[in-house]
């Protein structure tokens, strides 16, 4: 009977520890806790993504006379079942693309609108077209997520994404995620730079990495006691089986008497 009581005490203690460690406070998970009603924080509304090496760009040139603009567009592939599709321009490691007729153009460091204006000016100044319309779009504006639950890539259609928007698009963070150190990693001038952002504090809006760029990585990690909770859960399961075995053995012994 003493052995049985001992197992019951151990089981109760393990259950209590699991309950204590599974408690998550609002302070640990709530977003923007210091923002009050009518709080106003100025954002960088003029943000534009900057073209970098290995970006993929769609560049379309048109004008009133379609025949005149054809030489300035890549060949269209009409053999696939999806219809016409522009092949796109891949920015090389030096930040250059090869543009029809105009030749090599250094696009690295330009914004999308900046490149549109540059090509338009080249076409007009070179007397190629009088009324060109140029459209530039990113084909590969993606944000990548890495964490204990796996990874995913999310396409950003409007080429503008904030840190909080990215968290929402990822499906939000679970209660085990350590919100004090959510990393944003990006390549800057050939080097990988990492900054830690805390979405619980409104200071996150002032961080230069709050406005995400294409191919940024968001890396999360779990709080330390998640592993403890998983281990405790396994111990609880084993103690449950053992307690059941002890109870059954005790019952058989009493019946035998």
C-alpha contacts under 8 A as a table, 3 or more apart, distances in Angstrom:
res1	aa1	res2	aa2	distance
1	X	4	X	5.02
1	X	5	X	6.25
1	X	250	X	7.77
2	X	5	X	5.12
2	X	6	X	6.16
3	X	6	X	5.05
3	X	7	X	6.40
4	X	7	X	5.31
4	X	8	X	6.35
4	X	243	X	7.17
4	X	246	X	6.31
4	X	247	X	6.98
5	X	8	X	5.00
5	X	9	X	6.17
6	X	9	X	5.12
6	X	10	X	6.25
7	X	10	X	5.04
7	X	11	X	6.06
7	X	239	X	7.31
7	X	242	X	7.92
7	X	243	X	6.08
8	X	11	X	5.06
8	X	12	X	6.17
8	X	243	X	7.02
9	X	12	X	5.15
9	X	13	X	6.14
10	X	13	X	5.10
10	X	14	X	6.15
10	X	239	X	7.84
11	X	14	X	5.25
11	X	15	X	6.20
11	X	236	X	6.63
11	X	239	X	6.19
11	X	240	X	7.25
12	X	15	X	5.11
12	X	16	X	6.24
13	X	16	X	5.13
13	X	17	X	6.30
14	X	17	X	5.14
14	X	18	X	6.22
14	X	232	X	6.89
14	X	235	X	7.81
14	X	236	X	6.47
15	X	18	X	5.14
15	X	19	X	6.30
15	X	236	X	7.14
16	X	19	X	5.16
16	X	20	X	6.24
17	X	20	X	5.15
17	X	21	X	6.19
18	X	21	X	5.31
18	X	22	X	6.03
18	X	229	X	6.24
18	X	232	X	6.52
18	X	233	X	7.41
19	X	22	X	5.20
19	X	23	X	6.59
20	X	23	X	5.68
21	X	24	X	7.98
21	X	225	X	7.17
21	X	229	X	6.94
22	X	229	X	7.33
24	X	28	X	6.77
24	X	29	X	7.76
24	X	175	X	7.18
25	X	28	X	5.47
25	X	29	X	7.05
26	X	29	X	5.48
26	X	30	X	5.40
27	X	30	X	5.88
27	X	33	X	7.65
28	X	179	X	7.29
29	X	175	X	6.61
29	X	179	X	6.86
29	X	200	X	7.17
30	X	33	X	6.28
30	X	200	X	5.99
31	X	199	X	5.57
31	X	200	X	4.13
31	X	201	X	7.04
32	X	35	X	5.76
32	X	199	X	6.16
32	X	200	X	4.30
32	X	201	X	4.74
32	X	202	X	5.19
33	X	200	X	5.59
33	X	201	X	6.11
33	X	202	X	7.52
34	X	200	X	7.83
34	X	201	X	6.23
34	X	202	X	6.47
35	X	39	X	6.13
35	X	202	X	6.48
36	X	39	X	5.50
41	X	205	X	7.66
43	X	205	X	7.11
44	X	47	X	5.88
47	X	160	X	7.76
47	X	211	X	7.51
48	X	111	X	6.20
48	X	112	X	7.47
48	X	159	X	7.90
48	X	160	X	7.18
49	X	111	X	5.97
49	X	112	X	7.21
49	X	159	X	7.02
49	X	160	X	7.33
49	X	213	X	5.77
49	X	214	X	7.11
50	X	108	X	7.54
50	X	109	X	5.46
50	X	110	X	5.58
50	X	111	X	4.69
50	X	112	X	7.17
50	X	213	X	7.66
51	X	55	X	6.66
51	X	95	X	7.97
51	X	107	X	6.60
51	X	108	X	5.22
51	X	109	X	5.38
51	X	110	X	5.56
51	X	111	X	5.97
51	X	112	X	7.20
52	X	55	X	5.76
52	X	91	X	7.19
52	X	95	X	6.27
52	X	107	X	7.91
52	X	108	X	5.16
52	X	109	X	6.37
53	X	91	X	5.11
53	X	92	X	5.41
53	X	93	X	4.97
53	X	94	X	6.49
53	X	95	X	4.90
53	X	96	X	7.79
53	X	108	X	6.58
54	X	90	X	5.94
54	X	91	X	4.81
54	X	92	X	5.64
54	X	93	X	6.50
54	X	95	X	7.88
55	X	90	X	5.92
55	X	91	X	5.38
55	X	138	X	7.42
55	X	139	X	7.73
55	X	140	X	6.52
56	X	88	X	6.40
56	X	89	X	5.54
56	X	90	X	4.64
56	X	91	X	6.34
56	X	138	X	6.09
56	X	139	X	5.27
56	X	140	X	5.81
57	X	88	X	5.44
57	X	89	X	5.01
57	X	90	X	6.48
57	X	91	X	7.72
57	X	136	X	6.79
57	X	137	X	5.74
57	X	138	X	4.76
57	X	139	X	5.45
57	X	140	X	7.74
58	X	86	X	7.05
58	X	87	X	7.73
58	X	88	X	4.77
58	X	89	X	6.35
58	X	135	X	7.80
58	X	136	X	5.60
58	X	137	X	5.10
58	X	138	X	6.25
58	X	139	X	6.43
59	X	73	X	7.52
59	X	88	X	6.97
59	X	89	X	7.54
59	X	134	X	7.06
59	X	135	X	5.65
59	X	136	X	4.58
59	X	137	X	6.64
60	X	73	X	6.15
60	X	134	X	5.74
60	X	135	X	5.25
60	X	136	X	6.68
61	X	69	X	6.10
61	X	70	X	7.81
61	X	72	X	6.32
61	X	73	X	6.27
61	X	132	X	6.66
61	X	133	X	5.74
61	X	134	X	4.66
61	X	135	X	6.64
62	X	65	X	7.91
62	X	66	X	6.43
62	X	69	X	5.31
62	X	70	X	7.77
62	X	132	X	5.78
62	X	133	X	5.17
62	X	134	X	6.55
63	X	66	X	5.96
63	X	68	X	7.48
63	X	69	X	6.17
63	X	129	X	7.61
63	X	131	X	5.77
63	X	132	X	4.85
63	X	133	X	5.88
64	X	131	X	7.12
64	X	132	X	7.99
65	X	68	X	5.61
65	X	69	X	7.01
66	X	69	X	5.35
66	X	70	X	6.47
67	X	70	X	5.43
68	X	71	X	6.97
68	X	129	X	7.37
69	X	72	X	5.61
69	X	73	X	7.14
69	X	129	X	7.61
69	X	132	X	7.89
70	X	73	X	5.53
71	X	74	X	7.76
71	X	100	X	6.67
71	X	101	X	7.14
72	X	99	X	7.46
72	X	100	X	5.16
72	X	101	X	6.50
73	X	100	X	6.67
74	X	86	X	6.87
74	X	87	X	6.91
74	X	88	X	7.53
74	X	100	X	7.13
75	X	86	X	7.22
75	X	87	X	7.46
76	X	84	X	5.90
76	X	85	X	5.86
76	X	86	X	5.42
76	X	87	X	6.95
77	X	80	X	7.00
77	X	83	X	7.68
77	X	84	X	5.52
77	X	85	X	5.75
77	X	86	X	6.97
77	X	87	X	7.54
78	X	81	X	7.88
78	X	83	X	5.46
78	X	84	X	4.75
78	X	85	X	7.15
79	X	83	X	7.28
79	X	84	X	7.94
80	X	83	X	5.95
80	X	84	X	7.67
82	X	85	X	7.71
88	X	139	X	7.85
89	X	97	X	6.58
89	X	98	X	7.76
90	X	97	X	6.65
91	X	94	X	7.77
91	X	95	X	5.54
91	X	96	X	5.46
91	X	97	X	5.28
91	X	107	X	7.73
91	X	108	X	7.83
92	X	95	X	5.32
92	X	96	X	5.46
92	X	97	X	6.56
93	X	96	X	7.48
94	X	108	X	7.51
95	X	106	X	5.75
95	X	107	X	5.70
95	X	108	X	4.20
95	X	109	X	7.84
96	X	104	X	6.48
96	X	105	X	5.53
96	X	106	X	4.31
96	X	107	X	5.62
96	X	108	X	6.60
97	X	104	X	5.73
97	X	105	X	5.48
97	X	106	X	6.54
97	X	107	X	6.99
98	X	102	X	7.98
98	X	103	X	5.35
98	X	104	X	4.56
98	X	105	X	6.35
99	X	102	X	5.61
99	X	103	X	4.96
99	X	104	X	6.06
99	X	105	X	6.75
100	X	103	X	5.94
102	X	105	X	7.61
102	X	122	X	7.93
107	X	110	X	5.51
107	X	115	X	6.87
110	X	114	X	5.77
110	X	115	X	6.11
111	X	114	X	4.92
111	X	115	X	6.22
112	X	115	X	5.34
112	X	116	X	6.37
112	X	136	X	5.93
112	X	137	X	6.75
112	X	138	X	7.92
113	X	116	X	4.96
113	X	117	X	6.26
113	X	136	X	7.33
114	X	117	X	5.25
114	X	118	X	6.15
115	X	118	X	4.94
115	X	119	X	6.16
115	X	136	X	7.29
116	X	119	X	5.48
116	X	120	X	6.17
116	X	134	X	5.61
116	X	135	X	6.17
116	X	136	X	6.03
117	X	120	X	5.06
117	X	121	X	6.13
117	X	134	X	7.82
118	X	121	X	5.23
118	X	122	X	6.28
119	X	122	X	5.03
119	X	123	X	6.17
119	X	134	X	7.25
120	X	123	X	5.23
120	X	124	X	6.27
120	X	132	X	6.28
120	X	133	X	7.10
120	X	134	X	6.35
121	X	124	X	5.17
121	X	125	X	5.80
122	X	125	X	5.22
122	X	126	X	5.82
123	X	126	X	5.36
123	X	127	X	6.28
123	X	128	X	5.14
123	X	129	X	5.61
123	X	130	X	7.77
123	X	132	X	7.21
124	X	127	X	5.13
124	X	128	X	6.11
124	X	129	X	5.53
124	X	130	X	5.69
124	X	131	X	7.56
124	X	132	X	7.50
125	X	128	X	7.69
126	X	129	X	7.95
127	X	130	X	6.83
129	X	132	X	5.80
138	X	141	X	5.96
138	X	159	X	7.37
140	X	155	X	7.47
140	X	214	X	7.23
140	X	215	X	7.91
141	X	155	X	6.01
141	X	156	X	5.61
141	X	157	X	7.38
141	X	159	X	6.28
141	X	213	X	7.77
141	X	214	X	4.63
141	X	215	X	6.57
142	X	153	X	6.37
142	X	154	X	5.43
142	X	155	X	4.52
142	X	156	X	5.76
142	X	214	X	5.39
142	X	215	X	5.24
142	X	216	X	7.48
143	X	153	X	5.72
143	X	154	X	5.35
143	X	155	X	6.67
143	X	156	X	7.40
143	X	166	X	7.52
143	X	213	X	7.88
143	X	214	X	6.30
143	X	215	X	5.25
143	X	216	X	5.31
143	X	217	X	6.12
143	X	218	X	7.55
144	X	151	X	7.27
144	X	152	X	5.88
144	X	153	X	4.46
144	X	154	X	6.45
144	X	215	X	6.62
144	X	216	X	6.24
144	X	217	X	4.70
144	X	218	X	6.14
145	X	151	X	5.19
145	X	152	X	5.28
145	X	153	X	6.30
145	X	170	X	7.60
145	X	217	X	5.80
145	X	218	X	4.87
145	X	219	X	5.95
145	X	220	X	7.96
146	X	149	X	7.93
146	X	150	X	6.08
146	X	151	X	4.46
146	X	152	X	6.97
146	X	217	X	7.28
146	X	218	X	6.26
146	X	219	X	4.77
146	X	220	X	6.40
147	X	150	X	5.43
147	X	151	X	6.25
147	X	219	X	5.79
147	X	220	X	4.89
147	X	221	X	5.84
148	X	220	X	7.48
148	X	221	X	6.42
148	X	222	X	7.03
154	X	169	X	7.61
154	X	170	X	7.60
156	X	159	X	5.73
156	X	160	X	7.18
156	X	161	X	7.07
158	X	161	X	7.89
159	X	214	X	7.86
160	X	211	X	7.70
160	X	212	X	7.38
160	X	213	X	7.70
161	X	165	X	6.16
161	X	166	X	6.58
161	X	211	X	6.28
161	X	212	X	5.62
161	X	213	X	7.48
162	X	165	X	5.11
162	X	166	X	6.19
162	X	210	X	5.70
162	X	211	X	4.58
162	X	212	X	5.45
163	X	166	X	5.19
163	X	167	X	6.46
163	X	209	X	7.70
163	X	210	X	5.05
163	X	211	X	6.23
163	X	212	X	6.24
164	X	167	X	5.10
164	X	168	X	6.35
164	X	199	X	7.32
164	X	210	X	7.96
165	X	168	X	5.11
165	X	169	X	6.17
166	X	169	X	5.01
166	X	170	X	6.15
167	X	170	X	5.14
167	X	171	X	6.72
167	X	172	X	5.23
167	X	173	X	7.10
168	X	171	X	5.39
168	X	172	X	4.95
169	X	172	X	7.13
170	X	173	X	7.99
173	X	176	X	8.00
173	X	177	X	6.24
174	X	177	X	5.72
176	X	222	X	5.31
176	X	223	X	5.71
176	X	226	X	6.53
177	X	220	X	6.73
177	X	221	X	5.77
177	X	222	X	4.33
177	X	223	X	5.85
178	X	181	X	6.26
178	X	182	X	7.17
178	X	220	X	7.15
178	X	221	X	5.86
178	X	222	X	5.23
178	X	223	X	4.99
179	X	182	X	5.87
179	X	198	X	5.73
179	X	199	X	6.75
179	X	200	X	7.28
180	X	196	X	7.86
180	X	197	X	7.11
180	X	198	X	5.02
180	X	199	X	7.86
180	X	200	X	7.93
181	X	196	X	5.10
181	X	197	X	5.95
181	X	198	X	6.12
181	X	220	X	7.48
181	X	221	X	7.95
182	X	196	X	5.25
182	X	197	X	5.28
182	X	198	X	6.34
182	X	218	X	7.07
182	X	219	X	6.10
182	X	220	X	5.20
182	X	221	X	7.43
183	X	194	X	6.36
183	X	195	X	5.56
183	X	196	X	4.40
183	X	197	X	6.24
183	X	217	X	7.84
183	X	218	X	5.60
183	X	219	X	4.99
183	X	220	X	6.46
184	X	194	X	5.61
184	X	195	X	5.40
184	X	196	X	6.29
184	X	197	X	7.32
184	X	209	X	7.01
184	X	216	X	6.75
184	X	217	X	5.61
184	X	218	X	4.69
184	X	219	X	6.45
185	X	192	X	6.68
185	X	193	X	5.54
185	X	194	X	4.26
185	X	195	X	6.51
185	X	216	X	5.79
185	X	217	X	5.01
185	X	218	X	6.48
185	X	219	X	7.75
186	X	192	X	5.59
186	X	193	X	5.47
186	X	194	X	6.60
186	X	213	X	7.92
186	X	215	X	7.15
186	X	216	X	4.93
186	X	217	X	6.45
187	X	190	X	6.05
187	X	191	X	5.34
187	X	192	X	4.41
187	X	193	X	6.03
187	X	216	X	7.83
188	X	191	X	5.23
188	X	192	X	6.18
188	X	193	X	6.49
195	X	209	X	7.29
197	X	204	X	6.20
197	X	207	X	7.73
198	X	201	X	6.00
198	X	204	X	6.28
199	X	202	X	7.18
199	X	204	X	6.17
201	X	204	X	6.03
202	X	205	X	5.99
203	X	206	X	5.44
203	X	207	X	7.03
204	X	207	X	5.39
204	X	210	X	6.57
205	X	210	X	6.04
206	X	210	X	7.22
207	X	210	X	5.33
208	X	211	X	6.79
209	X	212	X	6.01
212	X	216	X	6.57
213	X	216	X	5.81
222	X	226	X	6.86
223	X	226	X	6.08
224	X	227	X	6.38
224	X	228	X	7.34
225	X	228	X	4.74
225	X	229	X	6.07
226	X	229	X	5.04
226	X	230	X	6.26
227	X	230	X	5.05
227	X	231	X	6.12
228	X	231	X	5.06
228	X	232	X	6.01
229	X	232	X	4.94
229	X	233	X	6.04
230	X	233	X	5.04
230	X	234	X	6.38
231	X	234	X	5.13
231	X	235	X	6.28
232	X	235	X	4.97
232	X	236	X	6.06
233	X	236	X	5.02
233	X	237	X	6.29
234	X	237	X	5.13
234	X	238	X	6.35
235	X	238	X	5.10
235	X	239	X	6.04
236	X	239	X	5.02
236	X	240	X	6.01
237	X	240	X	5.06
237	X	241	X	6.38
238	X	241	X	5.19
238	X	242	X	6.13
239	X	242	X	4.92
239	X	243	X	5.86
240	X	243	X	5.11
240	X	244	X	6.13
241	X	244	X	5.15
241	X	245	X	6.21
242	X	245	X	5.00
242	X	246	X	6.16
243	X	246	X	5.06
243	X	247	X	6.06
244	X	247	X	5.08
244	X	248	X	6.09
245	X	248	X	5.14
245	X	249	X	6.04
246	X	249	X	5.07
246	X	250	X	6.02
247	X	250	X	5.13
247	X	251	X	6.13
248	X	251	X	5.09
248	X	252	X	6.24
249	X	252	X	5.17
249	X	253	X	6.25
250	X	253	X	5.11
250	X	254	X	6.24
251	X	254	X	5.15
251	X	255	X	6.18
252	X	255	X	5.05
252	X	256	X	6.10
253	X	256	X	5.06
253	X	257	X	6.45
254	X	257	X	5.25
